């Protein structure tokens, strides 16, 4: 080994520098960082080694392993191949390449490299490769039989066994989730698929299709299910350009285009208030995409406009089975129940909508109306609720006691007209009174009724006290608007 004498360095002034020792130290530094999960630092250490010794197979393998951990898969594969070219008989290189191609789902190449590795690696690798091959065959067979749950189980087993870095396999999982109407999970899984580099090696064919064409076809189906029809058409066209002679790809492109056209025509008729014609077009689209929540929702809207409340509810039920959080379908079903005077069902749907949009004034108003109608249908006296759309002035101590003793919740606003904070919050109190008619709002001007303020122990303005059936249940002094509203909502919607 050539040795040099340094004037000064990290190794000390006038020390002898041993290049081999430096390389070993840098390699060890990279390995230590790798073990700690500090992959950027590990990569920097390996790069320093390769600047001094570019033909170090050990360092090339370690660098490739680090790139895998960083998700830089294409770079990792290039690095493994550099190591392979430097030393084709290196069993560690073959082991790593076998594992890497297994992750990509390319089982034939994984099997080839496995055969060239050492016996200590072969057993485990052979088992994994055979499992992946078997699960891939089973998943394809289940898909052909429309057994979506079985196909999903098989593809999950493929991924769990090690083939977790394949665009095609992740797209397959997304397609099965889509077929099972688990749309959000399908979209999430597919986003992971397209994050992977399309230049990574794949199987020559996947389910009889060009792998990239299959990925685009799944993309088209997800976009259509999410209501992004223009994106769906673009993705289907890309799939057809990649694999134009595949019958399944051609069928998907045709279905996407026909569905998109039917939806467009339906929308034109709907805007022209030609609701029956719009229904016909949406039904044409549903022939090609029978579980498309957007088309079903549009169809429900047509039946709403035609006064077919029962049919609207039936279609909204289908939409909400496919997409449970579809707010348009939820509100349309609530409105249809109200038209049929099925108030309990209407209240249930409006309350679910309120959880999504808690500050939507129209939903709040519709829910309050449905709640009043429900109580009226149950024989309750709702005259107090219906009249509760304005803040009532308290005129005397007797009036105060009488008002707070009525059934239900009463919000008493203690104020003084000249108080700056009262001037600021009064319009908000008026808006709450309009939005929450099941709560009675009362106003006590303490300059006119100081005895009431004293009796109720009110000293700071503005103050709010909520009474229920004559009992004091909540006190708030100078509350923030959202705090006041949250308590009013609570007592408006609770029995």
Secondary structure, DSSP 8 states (H G I E B T S, - for coil): --EEE-SS-TT-TT-EEEHHHHHHHHHHHHHHHHHTT-HHHHHHHHHHHHHH-TT-HHHHHHHHHHHHHTT-HHHHHHHHHHHHHH-TT-HHHHHHHHHHHHHTT-HHHHHHHHHTS-HHHHHHHHHHHHHHHHHHHHHHHHHHTT-HHHHHHHHHHHHHHT--S-HHHHHHHHHHHHHTT-HHHHHHHHHHHHHS-TTS---S-BTTB-HHHHHHHHHHHHHHHTT-HHHHHHHHHHHHHHSTT-HHHHHHHHHHHHHHHHHHHHHHHHHTT-HHHHHHHHHHHHHH-TT-HHHHHHHHHHHHHTT-HHHHHHHHHHHHHH-TT-HHHHHHHHHHHHHTT-HHHHHHHHHHHHHH-TT-HHHHHHHHHHHHHHHHHTT---HHHHH-SS-EE--SHHHHHHHHTSSSEEEEEEE-TT-HHHHHHHHHHHHHHHH-TTEEEEEEETTT-HHHHHHTT--SSSEEEEEETTEEEEEEES--HHHHHHHHHHHHH--
